[in-house]
Amino acid sequence: MEKIVNTPEFSVAENQDILLDNRNKNWVEQLKVIMKNNPVFTAVGAGHLVGKNGLIALLRAEGYTVRGLENK
């Protein structure tokens, strides 16, 4: 997924800002409120997880522990 979002066609800065980066930053702020007292499960599209502005990196930068789930 990271390869796809980093292609020239997708990486037009405006598209990436609107579709991923800005949404991720907004979600992190909302998730911080939701997660204040309890752990939560959050499901999003794969494109929102990768890169320096992905949800995983943004949440870890805020001090949260983020882990994936295995499908067994």
N, CA, C and O of each residue as an XYZ file, in Angstrom:
288
protein
N       0.824     -1.186      0.000
C       0.000      0.000      0.000
C       0.866      1.248      0.000
O       0.548      2.237     -0.661
N       1.962      1.195      0.744
C       2.841      2.365      0.799
C       3.400      2.685     -0.582
O       3.561      3.856     -0.926
N       3.701      1.653     -1.383
C       4.191      1.880     -2.745
C       3.143      2.595     -3.584
O       3.476      3.477     -4.375
N       1.889      2.223     -3.417
C       0.805      2.844     -4.192
C       0.649      4.305     -3.817
O       0.574      5.160     -4.700
N       0.600      4.610     -2.536
C       0.374      6.000     -2.140
C       1.574      6.885     -2.427
O       1.465      8.111     -2.393
N       2.724      6.272     -2.711
C       3.904      7.064     -3.051
C       4.153      7.157     -4.548
O       5.200      7.660     -4.958
N       3.223      6.688     -5.382
C       3.375      6.824     -6.830
C       3.156      8.269     -7.235
O       2.442      9.000     -6.548
N       3.765      8.699     -8.351
C       3.594     10.092     -8.791
C       2.131     10.488     -8.988
O       1.748     11.618     -8.685
N       1.315      9.567     -9.492
C      -0.091      9.885     -9.739
C      -0.838     10.188     -8.444
O      -1.680     11.086     -8.406
N      -0.539      9.458     -7.408
C      -1.239      9.653     -6.141
C      -0.585     10.732     -5.293
O      -1.257     11.424     -4.528
N       0.705     10.870     -5.429
C       1.458     11.730     -4.525
C       1.342     13.217     -4.818
O       2.062     14.018     -4.222
N       0.463     13.597     -5.711
C       0.232     15.024     -5.872
C      -0.128     15.525     -4.482
O      -1.087     15.052     -3.872
N       0.638     16.474     -3.991
C       0.542     16.894     -2.588
C      -0.881     17.190     -2.153
O      -1.283     16.815     -1.052
N      -1.646     17.856     -3.002
C      -3.017     18.212     -2.630
C      -3.861     16.969     -2.399
O      -4.619     16.904     -1.431
N      -3.733     15.976     -3.284
C      -4.507     14.738     -3.129
C      -4.141     14.018     -1.847
O      -5.017     13.593     -1.095
N      -2.855     13.882     -1.600
C      -2.432     13.160     -0.405
C      -2.855     13.903      0.858
O      -3.281     13.278      1.830
N      -2.744     15.224      0.853
C      -3.172     16.006      2.022
C      -4.648     15.812      2.305
O      -5.041     15.579      3.448
N      -5.474     15.908      1.259
C      -6.927     15.812      1.431
C      -7.346     14.397      1.798
O      -8.115     14.199      2.739
N      -6.841     13.405      1.054
C      -7.321     12.034      1.221
C      -6.728     11.310      2.423
O      -7.375     10.436      3.000
N      -5.517     11.661      2.801
C      -4.875     10.907      3.872
C      -4.398     11.773      5.030
O      -4.904     11.656      6.147
N      -3.440     12.630      4.772
C      -2.746     13.324      5.859
C      -3.673     14.137      6.752
O      -3.634     13.993      7.974
N      -4.495     14.981      6.167
C      -5.402     15.811      6.980
C      -6.411     14.956      7.730
O      -6.700     15.212      8.899
N      -6.943     13.949      7.068
C      -7.908     13.061      7.733
C      -7.244     12.328      8.891
O      -7.827     12.202      9.968
N      -6.020     11.844      8.667
C      -5.319     11.127      9.735
C      -5.096     12.020     10.947
O      -5.321     11.599     12.082
N      -4.658     13.239     10.713
C      -4.415     14.164     11.826
C      -5.707     14.461     12.586
O      -5.702     14.534     13.815
N      -6.802     14.630     11.863
C      -8.099     14.845     12.519
C      -8.522     13.617     13.311
O      -9.009     13.737     14.435
N      -8.341     12.446     12.734
C      -8.713     11.214     13.430
C      -7.910     11.040     14.710
O      -8.459     10.638     15.736
N      -6.611     11.341     14.662
C      -5.780     11.183     15.857
C      -6.318     12.046     16.989
O      -6.391     11.597     18.133
N      -6.691     13.270     16.680
C      -7.249     14.149     17.722
C      -8.535     13.562     18.295
O      -8.749     13.612     19.506
N      -9.385     13.011     17.447
C     -10.630     12.393     17.920
C     -10.343     11.122     18.710
O     -10.966     10.873     19.743
N      -9.400     10.320     18.224
C      -9.065      9.076     18.918
C      -8.475      9.340     20.301
O      -8.722      8.574     21.232
N      -7.708     10.400     20.445
C      -7.137     10.733     21.751
C      -8.235     10.950     22.785
O      -8.072     10.565     23.943
N      -9.328     11.547     22.396
C     -10.459     11.758     23.309
C     -11.124     10.419     23.620
O     -11.413     10.116     24.777
N     -11.362      9.631     22.589
C     -12.038      8.338     22.755
C     -11.202      7.388     23.613
O     -11.749      6.636     24.420
N      -9.881      7.421     23.442
C      -9.003      6.461     24.111
C      -8.526      6.920     25.482
O      -7.678      6.268     26.090
N      -9.051      8.015     25.969
C      -8.587      8.536     27.261
C      -8.662      7.507     28.379
O      -7.737      7.407     29.184
N      -9.732      6.752     28.442
C      -9.945      5.836     29.559
C      -9.918      4.365     29.198
O      -9.806      3.515     30.080
N     -10.019      4.051     27.912
C     -10.123      2.650     27.513
C      -9.364      2.390     26.221
O      -9.291      3.260     25.353
N      -8.798      1.193     26.091
C      -8.218      0.820     24.804
C      -9.346      0.626     23.792
O     -10.464      0.273     24.167
N      -9.062      0.851     22.536
C     -10.084      0.693     21.506
C      -9.514     -0.060     20.317
O      -8.303     -0.095     20.103
N     -10.414     -0.661     19.549
C     -10.082     -1.260     18.261
C     -10.526     -0.274     17.199
O     -11.669      0.183     17.213
N      -9.633      0.059     16.277
C      -9.954      0.997     15.212
C      -9.610      0.350     13.881
O      -8.486     -0.115     13.691
N     -10.555      0.314     12.965
C     -10.325     -0.243     11.629
C     -10.406      0.874     10.601
O     -11.367      1.643     10.577
N      -9.388      0.957      9.752
C      -9.347      1.968      8.694
C      -8.790      1.322      7.434
O      -8.277      0.204      7.473
N      -8.893      2.025      6.331
C      -8.288      1.558      5.094
C      -6.769      1.530      5.216
O      -6.184      2.333      5.943
N      -6.138      0.613      4.510
C      -4.695      0.400      4.622
C      -3.877      1.647      4.320
O      -2.817      1.838      4.916
N      -4.333      2.490      3.422
C      -3.598      3.698      3.069
C      -3.427      4.658      4.228
O      -2.519      5.488      4.223
N      -4.294      4.548      5.220
C      -4.222      5.441      6.382
C      -3.202      4.979      7.419
O      -2.963      5.678      8.404
N      -2.603      3.819      7.212
C      -1.699      3.262      8.212
C      -0.231      3.544      7.941
O       0.564      3.591      8.880
N       0.147      3.729      6.696
C       1.564      3.768      6.322
C       2.133      5.178      6.272
O       1.403      6.158      6.125
N       3.443      5.257      6.397
C       4.153      6.514      6.203
C       4.252      7.367      7.455
O       3.680      7.054      8.500
N       5.005      8.468      7.311
C       5.245      9.345      8.462
C       3.988     10.059      8.930
O       3.921     10.485     10.083
N       2.993     10.200      8.068
C       1.721     10.815      8.451
C       0.599      9.790      8.566
O      -0.578     10.149      8.601
N       0.970      8.506      8.626
C      -0.012      7.451      8.823
C      -0.459      7.398     10.276
O       0.221      7.911     11.165
N      -1.596      6.780     10.507
C      -2.137      6.718     11.868
C      -1.191      6.035     12.853
O      -1.093      6.448     14.009
N      -0.499      4.999     12.405
C       0.412      4.295     13.312
C       1.501      5.244     13.802
O       1.734      5.354     15.006
N       2.162      5.926     12.882
C       3.246      6.848     13.256
C       2.731      8.010     14.095
O       3.369      8.406     15.071
N       1.580      8.556     13.718
C       1.039      9.698     14.456
C       0.654      9.314     15.882
O       0.920     10.064     16.821
N       0.033      8.155     16.045
C      -0.356      7.716     17.390
C       0.868      7.375     18.238
O       0.914      7.704     19.423
N       1.845      6.725     17.643
C       3.069      6.406     18.399
C       3.786      7.682     18.821
O       4.339      7.750     19.918
N       3.781      8.694     17.956
C       4.406      9.981     18.298
C       3.710     10.644     19.484
O       4.321     11.432     20.205
N       2.438     10.325     19.682
C       1.678     10.859     20.823
C       1.854      9.993     22.069
O       1.290     10.292     23.122
N       2.644      8.909     21.946
C       2.926      8.063     23.096
C       2.048      6.832     23.229
O       2.137      6.119     24.229
N       1.206      6.568     22.247
C       0.321      5.405     22.306
C       1.042      4.153     21.824
O       1.954      4.226     21.000
N       0.626      3.013     22.345
C       1.098      1.725     21.864
C       0.132      1.264     20.785
O      -1.074      1.167     21.014
N       0.669      0.985     19.621
C      -0.158      0.553     18.489
C       0.322     -0.829     18.080
O       1.519     -1.041     17.884
N      -0.592     -1.756     17.953
C      -0.205     -3.098     17.529
C      -1.247     -3.656     16.579
O      -2.431     -3.330     16.656
N      -0.778     -4.496     15.692
C      -1.664     -5.143     14.736
C      -2.274     -6.401     15.324
O      -1.844     -6.893     16.367
N      -3.266     -6.903     14.645
C      -3.909     -8.150     15.043
C      -3.593     -9.218     14.018
O      -3.560     -8.946     12.818
N      -3.360    -10.427     14.487
C      -3.144    -11.544     13.581
C      -4.468    -12.205     13.272
O      -5.322    -12.357     14.146
N      -4.630    -12.594     12.028
C      -5.818    -13.329     11.619
C      -5.463    -14.806     11.616
O      -4.741    -15.278     10.738
N      -5.970    -15.529     12.597
C      -5.628    -16.957     12.711
C      -6.780    -17.814     12.282
O      -6.681    -19.040     12.309
